Amino acid sequence: MTAFGTVAGSVSGPVEWLVVVAAGVVGLFIGSFLNVVVYRAPLGLSVSTPRSFCPTCDRQLEWWENVPLVSWLGLRGRCHTCHTAISPRYPLVEAGTAVSFVLITWAWHGSALSAGYCVLAATAISVALIEYGGARSPLSVAAIGAGVGQVLIVGAAVWLDRLAVLGWSLVGLLAGTILFGALRARDPDCRDPRWHGRSLLPVAGCWLGGLAGTGVRPLIAGLAAWVVAEAVCLVVVWGRIRGVSRTGARAGPGSGADIPVAMVPLATGVLAALVVSLTVAG
């Protein structure tokens, strides 16, 4: 099946697959960086300095300990110095980001538009993982990601003369930002579990809007997936709340007995919308 039909500015044949493979390699290293963002951003730490370190023994890692996937496998999932286990989440995030970059680049036929969508995907992964970990994602993570992604999409759309993608992505970003502002005004401290991950709304708006510029089916499918995923999560959330009210146990993300994905319904719904909309478009 041909992704998005014929995409202006796309490549084909061996060149297309070379671009797709290159995107996967880039995704591995971006995934490694996302692990840093997910760990440091909720703590208010710089994501650029100091270099990566072991959180147990505080030793800064050598370059060969930071090679995506390879280092974790070579070290057998343990710190070289203190031998503390390294969570398998790290290589999974690296691999997952690489796969998402491959799929996005394939869907856009290696055109310049894939760069902006890869940035949006990386942003969504970062915010969702922070929220699933029980922390609130800093607004700066989503704001920077959505801003950079939108700028890349606008630049690529102008270059490729894809004005529909340009216009609808801007409309989607505006709609997502307005919805985010409304939810923030209603729940400024983000105490309502239904709205955890709301900073993803501008990202989702830009993503779905751009895809709407290629046809209405991806938008409808994405919104439908969003509604279904969020409805399922809300059932779990309110079932959890009712159970807590009867037993008096502690509720909320990070309470041990949570089902992390279901306990962050908005973020989960957004991720479902991104995946389904791209799949339908492809």
N, C-alpha and C positions, 0 to 999 in steps of 0.2 A: 504494500500500500504506500502511496506517495504522500508524504507529510505536507499539508497545506497546499497541495497542488503544485503549481509552478510559482516559485518565489523569486521575485526580482532580486538580482544580485547574488543568487545562489550559485553554488558550484556543484559539479556532478562527477561521477566516476571515481577514480582513485583519489582525486584531489579532495572530494567530499569526505571520503573515509579518512583521509589523512587529517583533515580539519576536525572530524569527530573524535578521532583518537587523541589528537592534541588537546581537545577540550577535556577529555577524560583525565589526562595527565595533569592539566592545570587544576581540574577539580580535586585531585588528590591533595595538592598543596594548599588549595583554598580550604579544603576540609580540615587540614592540619591547623590552619589559622583560625577556623571557626571553633575548634576545640579551645583555643586560647581565649577567644571572645566569650564563649559560654562559661568558662571558669572564672575569668577576671571581671567581666563587665558587671555582674551583680554585686561584686565586692568593691566596686569603684576603683579598680586597679587599671593602670595603663595596659593597653593591649600590645604596645610596641616595646616597652622596656619594663623590667630587664628581659633578657632572653629567657626562653622556656626553662623551667626548673622543676625538680621533683618536689611536690608539695609536702612530702614527708621529711626528707633530709635536707631540703633547700639547696641542693647542689644544682648549678646550672648545667644543662645538658650539652653534650658535644654535638657537632653537626650530624654525626653518623647515628645519633640517637633520635634524630628528628626527621628521618626519611619516612614519609607516609607509608603505612602498612609494613614495609620491610623492616623497620626498626623494631616495631612491636613484635613481629614474628621472630626476628633474630634474638631479641632479648627474652623471648618466651613469656612475654607479658609481665615482666618484672623490672624494677629499677636496677640498673647496673651496680649501684653502690649499696643501697640499703635493702634491696631485694623485695621491696614492697610491691604487691600486685598492682599492675596498671590496668585500669578498667578496660574491658573490651569495647566500651563505648567509643574510645578514641579511634581505633581502626574502623569501626562501623560508620562513624561520622565521615571519616575520610573516604571510605568506599561509597557510602551513600551519596555524598556530594559529587564524587566522580561520575556515578551512574546518572544522577540528575543532569549534570552538564552534558553528558553524552546524549541523553534522550532529547534535551532541549536543542542542542546543536543539530542533531539528526532531523528533528521536527522542522527546524527553520532552514534545512538544506545547507548548513554552514554559512548562511548569510550573516551580515553584521548585526542583524536584529537579535541573534542568539546571545550576543554578549550581554545586552541589557537584561534579558530574561535569566541568564545565569546568575547575574548579580541579585535579581529579585529572589531567585530560588535559594541562594546562599543566605540572604537576609531572613527568609522564612524559616529555614532550618535553624539558624541561630536563635531567633526569638522563640520558636516553639520549644527548643531544647532547654532554654533558660526557664520557660514557664513550666515545662514538664518536671523540671528539677525542684519546683516549689518556690522559686524566686520570681519577682516581677522584673521583666525585662526593661532595662533603661530605654526611654523613648529615643535616645540618640542612636541606638542600634538600628531600629526600623527607619528612623528619619534619614540617616545617612544612606542606608541601603536603598530605600525607595527613591531618594533624590538622585543618587548615582545611576541607578537602574533606569530611571525616567530620562535622564540626560542622554544616556547611551541609546535608548530607544528612539528618542527624538532625533538625535544626530543620524542614526542609521536610517530611520524612516525618511528623513529629508534627502539623504544621499541616494537611497533606492527609490525615491519617489513613491513611497507607500503612505500617502496622506491619510488614508482611512485608519491605518494603524496608529499614526501619529495623533490624529484627532481623538480617537476613541480611548487611547491610553491616557491622554490628558483628562478627558471626561471621567474616566474611571478613577484616576488618582484624586481628582477633586471630590468625587462622590465618596470615596473611601475616607478622605480627610475630614469631610463634613460629618460622616457617620462616627468616626473616631472622636471628633470634638463633642458630638452630642452625648456619646456614652461617657466621656470623661466628665462632662458637666453634670451628668446624672449620678455618677459614681466616682468622685474625684480621687478617693483613696483605693479604688479597685478592690473593694471588699466583697462585691458580688461575684461569686465564682463563674457566673455565666459570661462575664466580660473579660476574664483573664486572657491576655494575648491580643487585646484590642488594638495595639500598635501595629498589628499585621494588616489592618483594614486598608490603609493607603497602598500597601504592597499588593494586596489582593485586587484592589481597584485598578491599579496600573496594569497588572497581569491580565485580568479578565477583559478590561477595556481594549487592550492591544489585540487580544485574540478575537474580540468582537469585530475588529476591523478586517478580519479574514472571513467572517461569516457569523451568523447568529447561533449556530448549533453549539460551538464551544462555550459561549456565554450561558445558554440555557442549561446545558449539561453541568457546567461548573456550579451554577446557582442551585440546581437541584441536588447535587452531591453535598453542597454546603448545608442545605436545609436538613437533609436526611441524616448526615453525620452529626450535626449539632443536636437534632431531636433525640437521637440515640444517646448521646452524651448527657443531655439534660435529664433523661430518664434515670440514668445511673447516678447523676449528681443528687437529684432529689430523693432517690431511694437511699443514698448514702446519708443524706441529711436526716431523713426520717429515722433511719436506724440509729444515728448518733443521738437524736432527741430522746429515743427510748432507753438507750443504754448509758447516756451521759459521757460517752467517750469523746475524745478530741477529734474535730473534723478539720478538713482543709488540706491543701497540697502539702506533701512532706510528712504526713501523719502515719506513714508505714503501711497502713492497710489500704491506701488509695490505689485506684487503677489510674496511673498517671495520665494516660491519653484521654480517658473519659472524663477525668476531673478537670480538664481544661477545654471545655466544649468549643469556645470560639476559635482558639488556635487549631483545634482538631478539624473543625468545619472548614476553616480557611485552607488548610493543607489538602483536605479532600477535594476542595474546589479547584485548587491549582493542578493537582495530579489529573483529575478527571477531565478538566477542560483541555489540557494539553493532549491527553490521550485521544479525546474525540476529535480535536483539530487535526491530529496526525493520522 
